[in-house]
Amino acid sequence: MQDMLTHLEKLRTDAAECALIRDLATDIRKRELFTKLAEHLAALAAEVEKAIAAAGKGGEAV
C-alpha cells in the first residue's frame, strides 16, 4: 500500500509540474501539450486514488 501512495504522490507532483510549465510557456503548442499532460497525470492519480480506496474497503487486492 505504501508503494501505491508513493506513486500517487509522484503522479500529483508531476501533474503540478506540468501545469506550472504550461503556465510559463509562451508557445501555444507547448501550452497545449503540457495542458494535456497535466490532465492525463491528474486522471491517472485519480485512478490510483480509487484503487487505494477500494483496497482499503476490502475490495480487490492491489
N, C-alpha and C positions, 0 to 999 in steps of 0.2 A: 504494500500500500504506500509506503514512504516513497518508493520508486515512482509511482504514479503522481504523487504530489510534487515531486521534484520536476517531473516532465511538465506538469500543469503550470508550475511557476515559470519554467523556461518558455513555454508557449506564450504565456501572458507577457513576459518580458520582451520576447521577440516581436509580438504584435504591437506593443507600445513603442518599440524602437522603429518599426516600420512606419507607424503613424507619425512619429517625430520627423523621420526622413521625408515623408510625404509633405509635412507642413513646411519644411525648409526648402524643398525642391522648387526650382524655378522653371524647369522643363515640364510641360504638361504631360508628356508621355511618362516621365518618371513619377509624377504625381499619381497618374492613373495606375501605374504598376504597383507602387507602394500602397495605394489605397486597397487594391485587390489583395495584396499580400497580407496587409493588416487584417482585413476582413476574413480571409481564409484562416489565418492563425487564430483569430478570435473564435471562429467557428470550431476549429479543432480543440481549442481549450474548453469550449462549452461541452463538446462530446466527451472529453476526458473527465470533466466535472460530473457529467451524468453517470459515467461508468463508475466513478468513485462513490457517488451517492447510492447507486444500485448495489454495489458491493457492500456498502455499509448497512444496507437494509436487508441483508441476507439474500441478495439477488445473485446473479450469475457470478461465479468466481472470476476474478480479474488477475 
